[in-house]
């Protein structure tokens, strides 16, 4: 498939004019029949990576997915872009015999391009036998972290997928996940036996998300209600660890006039599906859920994600917070943290096999470090996923509580030494609680039985409160001066690093933070990341109502009709016919035909009733001029006309022509200016600049000028950047 018709297919099926991030490279690899591994954060456009190649290739692509709700969601979305319902199907336990027969017929007749299956369904002999006889284009394994025991959502049935796929056909395998630490990545590749797969890893940075941790006090429910009220009429998810807590919080919200529903595995399937649909269809604003909810839920405008309980791992936390702001708009991620919750989770682990306990404790330790860190939360999170972040200038650098409100630190060198000596002198037999009681001189039966309360060091730290010592223990754990024994649940030990510290204490800056002594959380931070465009709010509200109605009628969620950014664009361009609508951001011909009529009619009435002068006349004119100029530039660079002559014939300066060419390549079209560059730069120079752009973090010309320090001028670098984008990105 050529470059041009890959972009055509993107526009035709999904209404986008350009790919996002790594999508195009991934799709090319899939079309080239390579095994591929994609690590792309939630909201990065993962599903399009396998949907588009499935739609344009011969045969049916099998997509293995863990949740029925997620499959239904994606099938609805794909059916929304096609005339034929059979283009996408689900094959899982929710189907009756007649449904299964219909699915098989559609696959046989070549109508079905995407078949979504649960891993359990793939083990059924009748399905394997049937699929063996069909043309399969590839197998995509979504949420691939489910394969790894180190992943946050391990599912044993995922471990056998490779064997089953081999039985069906020798086809390329595509693994996709939205979160994976280096350890999990390795595990996935090994298990699927695709260790030489082409791997694409997008940045895990979600700059529009604001991260905040608050102390969990007895007033946590009031805090949640106050917070949710600040997001009136906006969608949000609240996560709790237990079903009981889900029901409690949902009821509290409802009593306080907030439209909310519970979601957990204890509800029957029908109720769960109904509650999920109510959220997608915007009949309720908030879902209170256990982690059973939301995996791959494709709602782009979730404006806040609250963790009533801190999750069991940073991968879970990242995955769950990642459901906020998927459309690039506001996403406030608030977690309530109390160390008691961590201790509760540690207790759950104590009955498990030692290997599992070890993994569980290691993952929990990372969560504690994150919650208690005083550094940039974004930097901490990205480092966990093997990515470096510049906390001064990185994208979204100021979007967390630690950066906006730095915590106070105090020198605790002497206290660390006292703590370590106390653990050593009590023969490393006690858990945190007993160590703290020894420090503050508070006796109990265990300390009496071991005569600890008779020792000279008993009460050596009584000038500080127990909460101080508890916080210090956690921070010293993070620093690696003490460790927790896995076998004897929670007993504190001193590794060599800690013994060295006793001999040679160095500065230890302890975060004197709000997790002890300070229960006042009145300093609520609101995240305001406004979009720059002037949206017509009245029309936007009317379009949203219509979208909701159309969604209900077609039985698809509102955003499957049009996404928010597309509707914002409508409120600025006021399209009044289908042709104009097809030029709106993210709306293709198919979408315009399928859903557009009522929208353009509504906009037409609105324009007339409110006597609005449409900027569209201007837009059409400038677009016309631009497209004529674009065509002229492409044709004449193909003819290898000197660039200066092209500029002169159109009355442009050389810099104006360069900017036009930049616009063309950045919108996804190739331009060949090699003939011009060969006159300016020799092969080695071109290679040097090409390699620079390949390695650089940014394509900013100023940074390239600084890097080469006068070796090349601005025009040379700009032209090389055009060549680079044209060849590498398009």
Secondary structure as UniProt FT lines:
FT   HELIX           3..14
FT   TURN            21..22
FT   HELIX           23..31
FT   TURN            32..33
FT   STRAND          36..39
FT   TURN            42..43
FT   HELIX           46..56
FT   STRAND          60..64
FT   HELIX           68..79
FT   TURN            80..81
FT   HELIX           85..87
FT   STRAND          88..91
FT   TURN            93..94
FT   HELIX           97..108
FT   TURN            109..110
FT   STRAND          114..117
FT   TURN            119..120
FT   HELIX           121..123
FT   HELIX           125..132
FT   STRAND          136..141
FT   HELIX           144..147
FT   TURN            149..150
FT   TURN            152..153
FT   HELIX           156..160
FT   HELIX           161..168
FT   STRAND          173..177
FT   HELIX           182..191
FT   TURN            192..193
FT   TURN            195..196
FT   STRAND          198..201
FT   TURN            207..208
FT   STRAND          209..215
FT   TURN            218..219
FT   HELIX           220..229
FT   TURN            230..233
FT   STRAND          235..239
FT   HELIX           243..255
FT   TURN            256..257
FT   STRAND          260..263
FT   TURN            265..266
FT   HELIX           269..280
FT   TURN            281..282
FT   STRAND          286..289
FT   TURN            291..292
FT   TURN            295..296
FT   TURN            300..301
FT   STRAND          302..307
FT   HELIX           314..321
FT   TURN            322..323
FT   TURN            326..327
FT   STRAND          331..337
FT   HELIX           339..349
FT   TURN            350..351
FT   HELIX           354..372
FT   HELIX           377..384
FT   TURN            385..386
FT   TURN            391..393
FT   TURN            395..398
FT   HELIX           401..404
FT   STRAND          409..411
FT   HELIX           413..425
FT   TURN            426..428
FT   HELIX           432..440
FT   HELIX           445..449
FT   TURN            450..451
FT   HELIX           452..454
FT   TURN            456..463
FT   HELIX           466..479
FT   STRAND          483..484
FT   TURN            486..490
FT   STRAND          491..493
FT   HELIX           496..503
FT   STRAND          509..511
FT   TURN            514..515
FT   HELIX           537..554
FT   HELIX           558..561
FT   HELIX           564..573
FT   HELIX           578..581
FT   TURN            582..583
FT   TURN            585..586
FT   HELIX           589..609
FT   TURN            610..611
FT   HELIX           616..638
FT   TURN            639..640
FT   HELIX           643..649
FT   TURN            650..651
FT   HELIX           654..666
FT   TURN            667..668
FT   HELIX           674..680
FT   HELIX           683..695
FT   HELIX           701..708
FT   TURN            709..710
FT   HELIX           714..724
FT   HELIX           725..729
//
